[in-house]
Amino acid sequence: MEPATLAGLILVGGIALGIVLSVPIAVTVGLTSLVAAIPLLGAEQAVLASAQRMYTGINSFPLLAIPFFVLAGVLMNSGGIAGRLIDAAKVVVGRAPGGLAQTNVVANGMFGAVSGAAVAAAAAVGTVMNPRMAQDGYDRRFSAAVNVASAPAGMLIPPSNTFIVYSLVSSTSIAALFMAGVGPGLVWVLACMIVVYLYSRRQPGKMKSAERVTFAQALAVIWRAVPSLLMIIIVVGGILGGWFTATESAAIAVVYCLVLGMLYRGFTPRDLPKMLLEAGQTTAIVMLLVGVSTALSFVMSFARIPDVISDAVLGFTESPTVILILMMVILLIVGTFMDPTPAILIFVPIFLPIVKEFGIDPVHFGTMIVYNLSVGVITPPVGNVLFVGARVAGLRIEPVIAKLWPFLLSIVGGLFLVVFVPQLSMWLPEVMGLVAAP
């Protein structure tokens, strides 16, 4: 058997076996990559090359943005920011049908946009909203499902760690990706709001709207949330204005959140070591995934696996529509058992050359990938946002999943809207001159 063929079989078999045995994905990818490299390079060279590739993969200045944004998210989660954003969201959409549920959706979009972390949004917003919704008679299962379904919107609305990872793999502008994520992020929010609206119409009288407030009260509530929302303008505006890089903007975000949290008295200097430890643990997981995924990408490239897959796909059909649907279905399945970071690092090098053949912009493709893989964080068996949202609500995941299906169908419908309506992603980057208009 050819070494490249044997390496491909080891990769497929090893990753499949690791998933079946519930081995952590980082361990599965790392060990499988090492073993697959042995037929190609020999045992000694395989060990050296794998270690070198792992180090090279994480030895990147742009990747420093990830630990900074993670720390900023932790600071926000503890800094009293969620309550202010929820109050602002309540003023904006609280009077709509299913007002508190709509508030949950919009608050998750706002908090996720500020923190860039779906898990942090689900925990922070869910902790505040679940008791309020239960008090007003909302079904606890539905409340948890609303929170879980809407939390990943922040993975698309800038700033987004997932877009930073995609940028490194695809050599695409981070600023263009950030702006391209705004439209799909709003599509995600709108998909959730539509389900809440339809559900509220089927449950008249059981889903209360918020109490009416005066214009002065509304202005006061929104004013309290302005300092939190300013972080988006500072971070994204600074990148677009060329004042600092994404990495530098992440460091500025940390300082801003630290000052804001102190002013809000959400934490004290005594709490900082615990928050730094939490951010460090999350960063370590992400960086390990990046390192082992880089080693895997090296082995696949050495064995010419992306070329083989590309030839097979292009030989199967020449229709870009069919190919995009096939890719999206594959990634939806992959996302159910793999985190977005390793999935991007593994599949983007395979799929990106194919879509480029059909003239699809890498920025647009990036929004497709990130939107698609964001679905996986709310689906079993490894959806971390699903588990966090259920735990915050004090429920098992089974009753939450029962109420989550309508949201999933609506969100997947939004995915194909993003795929086949490129202007949802490309309009803003084109207007801002970040990508060339077609």
Buried (B, 14 or more C-beta within 10 A) or exposed (E): EEBBEBBBEBBEEBBEEBBEEEBEBBEBBBBBBBBBBBBBBEEEEBBEBBEEBBEEBBEBEBBBBBBBBBBBBBBBBBBBBBBBBBBBBBBBBBBBBBBBBBBBBBBBBBBBBBBBBBBBBBBBBBBBBBEBBBEBEBBBBBBBBBBBBBBBBBBBBBBBBBBBBBBBBBEBBBBBBBBBBBBBBBBBBBBBBBBBBBBBEEBEEBBBBBEEBEEEEBEEBBEBBEBBBBBBEBBBEBBBEEEBBBBBBBBBBBEBBBEBBBEBEBBEEEBBEEBEEBBBEBBEBBBBBBBBBBBBBBBBEBBBBBEBBBEEBBEEEEEBEEBBBBBBEBBBEBBBBBBBBBBBBBBBBBBBBBBEBEEBBBBBBBBBBBBBBBBBBBBBEBBBBBBBBBBBBEBEBEBBBEBBEBBBEBBBEBBBBBBEBBEBBBBBBBEEEBBEEE
